[in-house]
Amino acid sequence: MELFRHDLFTRRCGDFGFVQDNLSRSRQGTLRGLHYQRQKPQGKLVQVIAGTIFDVAVDLREKSTTYGTWVGARLSAAEGASLWIPPGFAHGFYVMSEEAHVLYKCTDYYTPELEATLNWSDPTLAIEWPILDQVPLILSEKDRNAPFWL
């Protein structure tokens, strides 16, 4: 199975150079995000290589017509689809399967001192997370204590 083809990606999304690949492994009920970098924003091409997630992107580009809105998509290894998140978006995901391995290609390097986080439950964003009943929600301390957007 092909995971990435530069020619197809550039035809559909534009010519973005990827400089870093990341792999995240998480248990069911884990919610990560919403993460972004204040300067040097990262575009991310997200693909699930094991399991299923609900992936979310929030537009933080102030001059965008979709500023402050979110989009969500269910991604699974079985379906093999990818989600392109352009630079200037916050990103997060929720693990729906027993475990998930998420691979994402980034257009800029991760820089810890530039990282910022928005609260996943921010009422201004009103993201409709498909939280599973009977499954404890797993959040990192950073994500649990993230500030609201506005």
ChimeraX commands (.cxc) that place a marker at each C-alpha (Angstrom):
marker #1 position 0.00,0.00,0.00 radius 0.5
marker #1 position 1.32,3.44,-0.92 radius 0.5
marker #1 position 1.33,5.85,2.01 radius 0.5
marker #1 position 2.40,8.97,0.13 radius 0.5
marker #1 position 2.92,10.09,-3.47 radius 0.5
marker #1 position 4.38,13.54,-3.99 radius 0.5
marker #1 position 2.88,14.01,-7.47 radius 0.5
marker #1 position -0.69,13.25,-6.35 radius 0.5
marker #1 position -0.38,15.32,-3.18 radius 0.5
marker #1 position 0.94,18.42,-4.96 radius 0.5
marker #1 position -1.79,18.15,-7.61 radius 0.5
marker #1 position -4.52,18.12,-4.93 radius 0.5
marker #1 position -3.07,20.23,-2.11 radius 0.5
marker #1 position -0.14,22.27,-3.40 radius 0.5
marker #1 position 3.61,21.96,-3.23 radius 0.5
marker #1 position 4.48,21.71,0.45 radius 0.5
marker #1 position 7.81,20.24,1.47 radius 0.5
marker #1 position 7.73,17.79,4.36 radius 0.5
marker #1 position 10.68,17.86,6.78 radius 0.5
marker #1 position 9.60,15.59,9.64 radius 0.5
marker #1 position 7.50,12.44,10.16 radius 0.5
marker #1 position 5.92,11.71,13.54 radius 0.5
marker #1 position 4.28,8.55,14.88 radius 0.5
marker #1 position 1.81,8.69,17.75 radius 0.5
marker #1 position 0.56,5.54,19.49 radius 0.5
marker #1 position -2.43,5.89,21.80 radius 0.5
marker #1 position -5.01,3.79,23.65 radius 0.5
marker #1 position -8.78,3.94,23.23 radius 0.5
marker #1 position -10.28,7.04,24.83 radius 0.5
marker #1 position -7.15,9.16,24.40 radius 0.5
marker #1 position -7.77,12.70,23.21 radius 0.5
marker #1 position -4.77,14.69,22.02 radius 0.5
marker #1 position -4.83,18.38,21.22 radius 0.5
marker #1 position -5.65,20.86,20.07 radius 0.5
marker #1 position -1.99,21.59,19.25 radius 0.5
marker #1 position -0.36,24.21,17.03 radius 0.5
marker #1 position 2.81,26.32,16.79 radius 0.5
marker #1 position 2.56,30.11,17.26 radius 0.5
marker #1 position 5.34,30.83,14.77 radius 0.5
marker #1 position 6.59,28.39,12.17 radius 0.5
marker #1 position 3.14,26.80,11.76 radius 0.5
marker #1 position 3.18,23.18,10.66 radius 0.5
marker #1 position 1.10,21.73,7.88 radius 0.5
marker #1 position 0.31,18.09,8.65 radius 0.5
marker #1 position -0.66,15.17,6.46 radius 0.5
marker #1 position -2.36,12.75,8.86 radius 0.5
marker #1 position -2.86,9.04,8.22 radius 0.5
marker #1 position -3.87,6.22,10.55 radius 0.5
marker #1 position -1.77,3.08,10.08 radius 0.5
marker #1 position -3.50,1.06,12.83 radius 0.5
marker #1 position -6.94,1.58,14.38 radius 0.5
marker #1 position -9.47,4.41,14.05 radius 0.5
marker #1 position -9.51,8.04,15.18 radius 0.5
marker #1 position -11.70,11.12,14.92 radius 0.5
marker #1 position -9.36,13.81,13.60 radius 0.5
marker #1 position -10.03,17.54,14.05 radius 0.5
marker #1 position -8.53,20.70,12.55 radius 0.5
marker #1 position -9.41,24.25,13.69 radius 0.5
marker #1 position -8.66,27.19,11.38 radius 0.5
marker #1 position -6.58,29.79,13.26 radius 0.5
marker #1 position -5.70,31.90,10.21 radius 0.5
marker #1 position -7.11,35.34,11.08 radius 0.5
marker #1 position -7.66,36.44,7.46 radius 0.5
marker #1 position -9.36,33.21,6.45 radius 0.5
marker #1 position -13.08,33.06,5.63 radius 0.5
marker #1 position -13.24,29.91,7.79 radius 0.5
marker #1 position -11.38,31.44,10.77 radius 0.5
marker #1 position -12.47,29.84,14.04 radius 0.5
marker #1 position -14.31,26.93,12.45 radius 0.5
marker #1 position -13.44,23.26,12.74 radius 0.5
marker #1 position -13.63,20.21,10.53 radius 0.5
marker #1 position -13.61,16.62,11.73 radius 0.5
marker #1 position -13.13,13.33,9.93 radius 0.5
marker #1 position -13.09,9.71,10.96 radius 0.5
marker #1 position -9.82,8.16,9.76 radius 0.5
marker #1 position -9.02,4.46,9.89 radius 0.5
marker #1 position -6.25,2.17,8.78 radius 0.5
marker #1 position -8.83,0.01,6.99 radius 0.5
marker #1 position -9.96,2.91,4.78 radius 0.5
marker #1 position -6.44,4.30,4.25 radius 0.5
marker #1 position -7.53,7.92,3.72 radius 0.5
marker #1 position -5.33,10.86,4.74 radius 0.5
marker #1 position -6.31,14.31,5.99 radius 0.5
marker #1 position -4.31,17.36,4.90 radius 0.5
marker #1 position -4.20,20.10,7.56 radius 0.5
marker #1 position -2.61,23.28,6.15 radius 0.5
marker #1 position -0.23,25.48,8.18 radius 0.5
marker #1 position -2.17,27.76,10.52 radius 0.5
marker #1 position -4.56,25.16,11.94 radius 0.5
marker #1 position -4.73,23.58,15.39 radius 0.5
marker #1 position -4.87,19.77,15.32 radius 0.5
marker #1 position -6.25,17.12,17.63 radius 0.5
marker #1 position -7.65,13.60,17.57 radius 0.5
marker #1 position -9.65,11.12,19.65 radius 0.5
marker #1 position -8.90,7.37,19.59 radius 0.5
marker #1 position -12.02,5.31,18.91 radius 0.5
marker #1 position -10.45,1.85,18.50 radius 0.5
marker #1 position -8.62,-0.20,21.16 radius 0.5
marker #1 position -5.39,1.38,19.98 radius 0.5
marker #1 position -4.35,3.69,17.16 radius 0.5
marker #1 position -1.07,4.47,15.43 radius 0.5
marker #1 position -1.17,7.86,13.73 radius 0.5
marker #1 position 1.50,8.89,11.23 radius 0.5
marker #1 position 1.80,12.52,10.27 radius 0.5
marker #1 position 4.14,14.30,7.91 radius 0.5
marker #1 position 4.98,17.89,8.91 radius 0.5
marker #1 position 6.01,20.89,6.79 radius 0.5
marker #1 position 8.11,22.44,9.56 radius 0.5
marker #1 position 10.09,21.10,12.49 radius 0.5
marker #1 position 8.50,20.64,15.90 radius 0.5
marker #1 position 9.74,23.47,18.13 radius 0.5
marker #1 position 8.68,22.91,21.78 radius 0.5
marker #1 position 9.05,26.56,22.80 radius 0.5
marker #1 position 6.62,27.61,20.04 radius 0.5
marker #1 position 3.97,24.99,20.81 radius 0.5
marker #1 position 0.57,26.09,22.06 radius 0.5
marker #1 position -2.58,24.20,22.97 radius 0.5
marker #1 position -6.29,25.04,22.85 radius 0.5
marker #1 position -8.74,23.33,25.16 radius 0.5
marker #1 position -10.46,20.45,23.38 radius 0.5
marker #1 position -13.79,21.29,25.08 radius 0.5
marker #1 position -13.81,25.02,24.32 radius 0.5
marker #1 position -17.49,26.04,24.03 radius 0.5
marker #1 position -16.62,28.74,21.47 radius 0.5
marker #1 position -15.34,26.05,19.10 radius 0.5
marker #1 position -18.17,23.61,19.97 radius 0.5
marker #1 position -16.38,20.59,18.51 radius 0.5
marker #1 position -18.65,17.56,18.34 radius 0.5
marker #1 position -16.25,14.89,19.59 radius 0.5
marker #1 position -17.69,11.35,19.32 radius 0.5
marker #1 position -16.71,10.44,22.89 radius 0.5
marker #1 position -17.45,6.76,23.53 radius 0.5
marker #1 position -19.75,5.83,26.42 radius 0.5
marker #1 position -18.22,3.56,29.05 radius 0.5
marker #1 position -14.65,4.47,27.97 radius 0.5
marker #1 position -12.64,6.72,30.31 radius 0.5
marker #1 position -11.31,9.88,28.67 radius 0.5
marker #1 position -7.50,9.98,28.70 radius 0.5
marker #1 position -5.91,13.45,28.55 radius 0.5
marker #1 position -2.35,14.58,29.15 radius 0.5
marker #1 position -1.90,17.22,31.83 radius 0.5
marker #1 position -1.00,19.74,29.13 radius 0.5
marker #1 position -4.21,19.04,27.20 radius 0.5
marker #1 position -6.39,18.91,30.34 radius 0.5
marker #1 position -5.14,22.34,31.47 radius 0.5
marker #1 position -5.08,24.04,28.06 radius 0.5
marker #1 position -6.70,27.49,27.90 radius 0.5
marker #1 position -9.89,28.28,26.05 radius 0.5
marker #1 position -9.44,30.08,22.76 radius 0.5
marker #1 position -11.20,33.43,23.29 radius 0.5
marker link #1:1,2 radius 0.2
marker link #1:2,3 radius 0.2
marker link #1:3,4 radius 0.2
marker link #1:4,5 radius 0.2
marker link #1:5,6 radius 0.2
marker link #1:6,7 radius 0.2
marker link #1:7,8 radius 0.2
marker link #1:8,9 radius 0.2
marker link #1:9,10 radius 0.2
marker link #1:10,11 radius 0.2
marker link #1:11,12 radius 0.2
marker link #1:12,13 radius 0.2
marker link #1:13,14 radius 0.2
marker link #1:14,15 radius 0.2
marker link #1:15,16 radius 0.2
marker link #1:16,17 radius 0.2
marker link #1:17,18 radius 0.2
marker link #1:18,19 radius 0.2
marker link #1:19,20 radius 0.2
marker link #1:20,21 radius 0.2
marker link #1:21,22 radius 0.2
marker link #1:22,23 radius 0.2
marker link #1:23,24 radius 0.2
marker link #1:24,25 radius 0.2
marker link #1:25,26 radius 0.2
marker link #1:26,27 radius 0.2
marker link #1:27,28 radius 0.2
marker link #1:28,29 radius 0.2
marker link #1:29,30 radius 0.2
marker link #1:30,31 radius 0.2
marker link #1:31,32 radius 0.2
marker link #1:32,33 radius 0.2
marker link #1:33,34 radius 0.2
marker link #1:34,35 radius 0.2
marker link #1:35,36 radius 0.2
marker link #1:36,37 radius 0.2
marker link #1:37,38 radius 0.2
marker link #1:38,39 radius 0.2
marker link #1:39,40 radius 0.2
marker link #1:40,41 radius 0.2
marker link #1:41,42 radius 0.2
marker link #1:42,43 radius 0.2
marker link #1:43,44 radius 0.2
marker link #1:44,45 radius 0.2
marker link #1:45,46 radius 0.2
marker link #1:46,47 radius 0.2
marker link #1:47,48 radius 0.2
marker link #1:48,49 radius 0.2
marker link #1:49,50 radius 0.2
marker link #1:50,51 radius 0.2
marker link #1:51,52 radius 0.2
marker link #1:52,53 radius 0.2
marker link #1:53,54 radius 0.2
marker link #1:54,55 radius 0.2
marker link #1:55,56 radius 0.2
marker link #1:56,57 radius 0.2
marker link #1:57,58 radius 0.2
marker link #1:58,59 radius 0.2
marker link #1:59,60 radius 0.2
marker link #1:60,61 radius 0.2
marker link #1:61,62 radius 0.2
marker link #1:62,63 radius 0.2
marker link #1:63,64 radius 0.2
marker link #1:64,65 radius 0.2
marker link #1:65,66 radius 0.2
marker link #1:66,67 radius 0.2
marker link #1:67,68 radius 0.2
marker link #1:68,69 radius 0.2
marker link #1:69,70 radius 0.2
marker link #1:70,71 radius 0.2
marker link #1:71,72 radius 0.2
marker link #1:72,73 radius 0.2
marker link #1:73,74 radius 0.2
marker link #1:74,75 radius 0.2
marker link #1:75,76 radius 0.2
marker link #1:76,77 radius 0.2
marker link #1:77,78 radius 0.2
marker link #1:78,79 radius 0.2
marker link #1:79,80 radius 0.2
marker link #1:80,81 radius 0.2
marker link #1:81,82 radius 0.2
marker link #1:82,83 radius 0.2
marker link #1:83,84 radius 0.2
marker link #1:84,85 radius 0.2
marker link #1:85,86 radius 0.2
marker link #1:86,87 radius 0.2
marker link #1:87,88 radius 0.2
marker link #1:88,89 radius 0.2
marker link #1:89,90 radius 0.2
marker link #1:90,91 radius 0.2
marker link #1:91,92 radius 0.2
marker link #1:92,93 radius 0.2
marker link #1:93,94 radius 0.2
marker link #1:94,95 radius 0.2
marker link #1:95,96 radius 0.2
marker link #1:96,97 radius 0.2
marker link #1:97,98 radius 0.2
marker link #1:98,99 radius 0.2
marker link #1:99,100 radius 0.2
marker link #1:100,101 radius 0.2
marker link #1:101,102 radius 0.2
marker link #1:102,103 radius 0.2
marker link #1:103,104 radius 0.2
marker link #1:104,105 radius 0.2
marker link #1:105,106 radius 0.2
marker link #1:106,107 radius 0.2
marker link #1:107,108 radius 0.2
marker link #1:108,109 radius 0.2
marker link #1:109,110 radius 0.2
marker link #1:110,111 radius 0.2
marker link #1:111,112 radius 0.2
marker link #1:112,113 radius 0.2
marker link #1:113,114 radius 0.2
marker link #1:114,115 radius 0.2
marker link #1:115,116 radius 0.2
marker link #1:116,117 radius 0.2
marker link #1:117,118 radius 0.2
marker link #1:118,119 radius 0.2
marker link #1:119,120 radius 0.2
marker link #1:120,121 radius 0.2
marker link #1:121,122 radius 0.2
marker link #1:122,123 radius 0.2
marker link #1:123,124 radius 0.2
marker link #1:124,125 radius 0.2
marker link #1:125,126 radius 0.2
marker link #1:126,127 radius 0.2
marker link #1:127,128 radius 0.2
marker link #1:128,129 radius 0.2
marker link #1:129,130 radius 0.2
marker link #1:130,131 radius 0.2
marker link #1:131,132 radius 0.2
marker link #1:132,133 radius 0.2
marker link #1:133,134 radius 0.2
marker link #1:134,135 radius 0.2
marker link #1:135,136 radius 0.2
marker link #1:136,137 radius 0.2
marker link #1:137,138 radius 0.2
marker link #1:138,139 radius 0.2
marker link #1:139,140 radius 0.2
marker link #1:140,141 radius 0.2
marker link #1:141,142 radius 0.2
marker link #1:142,143 radius 0.2
marker link #1:143,144 radius 0.2
marker link #1:144,145 radius 0.2
marker link #1:145,146 radius 0.2
marker link #1:146,147 radius 0.2
marker link #1:147,148 radius 0.2
marker link #1:148,149 radius 0.2
marker link #1:149,150 radius 0.2
view
